[in-house]
Amino acid sequence: MLNKVNDREKITIVVGGMTCAACVRRVESAIKGVEGVEDVAVNLANGHASVTHSAKWGGVEALQKVIIQQGYEFLGELKENLADPIEALRIGELKELRLKLTCGAVLSLIIFVGSMQHWFSFLQAVPRDIMLWAMFILTAPAVFWVGSRFFIGAYKAALQKTSDMNTLVAVGAFSAYAYSAAATFFPKLFITAGVAPHVYYDSAAVIVTLILVGRLLEAKAKGKTSAAIKKLMRLKPKTARLVRKDTEIEVAVEEVQIDDILLVKPGERIPVDGIIMSGESTVDESMLTGESMPVTKEIGKKVFAATINKSGSFTFMATGVGAQTALAQIVRLLEEAQGSKAPIQRLADKVASVFVPAVFLVAFVTFAVWYFLPVQSNFNRALINFVSVLVIACPCALGLATPTAIMVGTGLGAQSGILIKGGEALEKIRKLSVVIFDKTGTLTRGELEVTDIVASAGYNEKQVLEYAAALEKNSEHPLAQAILLRAQADGMAVAAADKFTALSGMGAKAFIGNKSCLIGNSYLMKNEGISIDNLDVLATNLVQEGKTVVYVAAEKIVLGFIALADTPKASAIQAIETLKSRGLKVAMITGDNEGTAKAIAAQLGIKRVLANVLPAKKVDEIKNLQAAGEVVAMVGDGINDSPALAAADVGIAIGAGTDVAVEASDITLIRDDLLGVPESIELSMATMRVIKQNLFWAFFYNVIGIPIAAGALYPFWGILLNPEFAAAAMALSSFSVVSNSLRLRRIWKKKTAYN
């Protein structure tokens, strides 16, 4: 995909094989080394690399070369209207992960049973030598095929003279397997050194299988982020009606050019951005603004791609096509925001780049010390201490620290109607300082309802509603639907209206019985010479509260008016009070007008209001807060909220909203209950605390265990750590991590029971 950025050019390429933040850093560094490349941004979620370069540069071939040299796949340049090659790769990866995880789980179970042969009476007749041979053979595919991605990742890291979590997993699994193989084929080596030749094939297989669970969860989460973008792109119509010399020509939307004249009929999606040249209509722009009220469009007004034309036909001149449309801008903002997030696992990757070389250094120093320093040098003892260091440094606890806590936390969330996508949703949530709510559909119900019925002197509320319902019976406008719902709720029989005429932007007229009747705004009443002075004060007060007022008149006399509004959800006030009680600032952001926004905010106790804010500006407002040092959570439900949800430090989507909003967010509330917002923040904070504890104890265990395995206690108390105990300590560290993660269940149950 090629775009001009001032005098520079920008292309997007697709890179396969990236699995972590370390991969992103390597690819970005390699691309930056290409001649003429000025900037690069790699998105781990969708595999896209946006490269900004000067007119004179190395070219796509140079990009391909450096990416392949790093050990990753170059999948070509991303072009509009072509299938994204990363999608096929992701589908294949998920299929492979599921297959390998299933095989790993089955093999691990079999190997565990074989390792604990004495526990199972039906296996006690099998000679131990044969059982060891069988486990040696079965463990090989469990480690080297099921865990191949870890060894490949470790190899790629080694090419760059660094290491990461893949290196830790590969070293740990291989050490356990190699040690067990030595104990199987060379038991005398251990016996000579006074050590029993125990095997740990089950540890090697289980390490790989458990950590593969986390990789599968990560792969699924990344697939969902790209699915959100695809759903946005599907909103764009495939064809457009091009008008040339009074003739309509249906063309592919990609063929539309700037200044072309297009025709849109009722019920159709608008194909590109433009300005109306003739005709008028109402347009549903909720996918852009989030507001449920259709917008009146007339000559000179702007229209936007993928919004829906509700009533009349009109022609418009194209002013924005392809990547220039508002929809394309939302997609771009969403991609950029998703790509800017780094997973929590990067902490382990950074530590691993130092930890793994340090472990190898300690292991080799241990071997040298035990081989050369004792009076009676013993190769066997030196080798066993060398292996003990590698085994006790096995990173299974480190590798399990994050995924186990996330699995427990997400499971508890699902039971409470809260879906947490993964570690990236948790990294900053404990530092949250501001929670921003979208208005329509999030804080409010997203549907208009009748709030007030006011009758003129000599009439009553029932009469006003009866005339209004009859006039709106044939209309599909949201105001009409709300009035009809109220009439239905009141058990009213709606009379028939004759000669119904919709008056675009003002209301409607019809005959009820023999009376000429009108329903609409104040402009319609004034145009028809109908006085509304007797109701003006009451109506003005309601308008200031953010309500829409619709007048009803018969035979040039105003009968009264009906006020409608999008009302707050029942749970909104309590949710906001709970957030405030925890020291969080609360704000509201909306594309709606300032008067309506402030009226709703006042009802909910929200002081900070950002009104008349379109999607791109929502992202800007969030970035402004972040630049001021705030850590921001965004709560929304619509397509228009998706870039802001992705740009925020934590995005929280209401499950009753659009799929795009849900998939662009970090946390999804399954139930349409705003009390889930403080609950999700509390659960996320609790999960993050457990992850931090797990990482601390995993590192602390290695800091204590490695020196003991190296023989640091031997000069003082004559204590040496045999590999058998080293492996037991390794297993104990993993058990402590899992147990601490499970403790989250008890914490959360007590919390919810108390609440």
Sequence and secondary structure as in RCSB ss.txt:
>XXXX:A:sequence
MLNKVNDREKITIVVGGMTCAACVRRVESAIKGVEGVEDVAVNLANGHASVTHSAKWGGVEALQKVIIQQGYEFL
GELKENLADPIEALRIGELKELRLKLTCGAVLSLIIFVGSMQHWFSFLQAVPRDIMLWAMFILTAPAVFWVGSRF
FIGAYKAALQKTSDMNTLVAVGAFSAYAYSAAATFFPKLFITAGVAPHVYYDSAAVIVTLILVGRLLEAKAKGKT
SAAIKKLMRLKPKTARLVRKDTEIEVAVEEVQIDDILLVKPGERIPVDGIIMSGESTVDESMLTGESMPVTKEIG
KKVFAATINKSGSFTFMATGVGAQTALAQIVRLLEEAQGSKAPIQRLADKVASVFVPAVFLVAFVTFAVWYFLPV
QSNFNRALINFVSVLVIACPCALGLATPTAIMVGTGLGAQSGILIKGGEALEKIRKLSVVIFDKTGTLTRGELEV
TDIVASAGYNEKQVLEYAAALEKNSEHPLAQAILLRAQADGMAVAAADKFTALSGMGAKAFIGNKSCLIGNSYLM
KNEGISIDNLDVLATNLVQEGKTVVYVAAEKIVLGFIALADTPKASAIQAIETLKSRGLKVAMITGDNEGTAKAI
AAQLGIKRVLANVLPAKKVDEIKNLQAAGEVVAMVGDGINDSPALAAADVGIAIGAGTDVAVEASDITLIRDDLL
GVPESIELSMATMRVIKQNLFWAFFYNVIGIPIAAGALYPFWGILLNPEFAAAAMALSSFSVVSNSLRLRRIWKK
KTAYN
>XXXX:A:secstr
 EEEETTEEEEEEEEE   SHHHHHHHHHHHHTSTTEEEEEEETTTTEEEEEE SS   HHHHHHHHHHTT EEE
EE  TTS  HHHHHHHHHHHHHHHHHHHHHHHHHHHHHHHTGGG GGGTTS HHHHHHHHHHHHHIIIIITTHHH
HHHHHHHHHTT   HHHHHHHHHHHHHHHHHHHHH HHHHHHTT      HHHHHHHHHHHHHHHHHHHHHHHHH
HHHHHHHHHTS SEEEEEETTEEEEEEGGG  TT EEEE TT B  SEEEEEEE EEEE HHHH  SS EEE TT
 EE TT EE S  EEEEEEE GGGSHHHHHHHHHHHHHHT   TTHHHHHHHHHHHHHHHHHHHHHHHHHHHSSS
S  HHHHHHHHHHHHHHT THHHHHHHHHHHHHHHHHHHHTTEEE  GGGTTTGGG  EEEEEIIIIIEEEEEEE
EEEEE TT  HHHHHHHHHHHHTT  SHHHHHHHHHHHHTT      EEEEEETTTEEEEEETTEEEEEE HHHH
HHTT   GGGHHHHHHHHHTT EEEEEEETTEEEEEEEEEEEE TTHHHHHHHHHHTT EEEEE SS HHHHHHH
HHHHT  EEE S  HHHHHHHHHHHHHTT  EEEEE SGGGHHHHHHSSEEEEETTS HHHHHHSSEEESSS TT
HHHHHHHHHHHHHHHHHHHHHHHHHHHHHHHHHHHTTTHHHH     HHHHHHHHHHHHHHHHHHHHHHHHHHHH
HHHH 
